[in-house]
Amino acid sequence: MHNVEIGLDQSLSMPDDSYVMDYFSQLSKYLHAGPPVYFVLEEGHNYTSLEGQNMVCGGTGCNNDSLV
C-alpha cells in the first residue's frame, strides 16, 4: 500500500447536536488528536494464519510494515 485515501469526515457522519461531536471536539482540543481512525480491509485477507494476523496488528511481534 502506497497511500491511504481520505474517507468520510466524521463531523459529517452524525447530527450537529450529537454528543459524539462534543467528544471529538474535546479529543482535538485537549489531547491534540483527531477522531479515531478506522481501516476497512477488503475480502480475501486470511486472518486465520499468524502471518495474516501480523500484517494488521499493532504491537510486539507484528510486522514492521503492519497496517496498525
Secondary structure, 3 states (H helix, E strand, C coil): CCCCCCCCCHHHCCCCCCHHHHHHHHHHHHHCCCCCCCCCCCCCCCCCCHHHHHCCCCCCCCCCCCCC
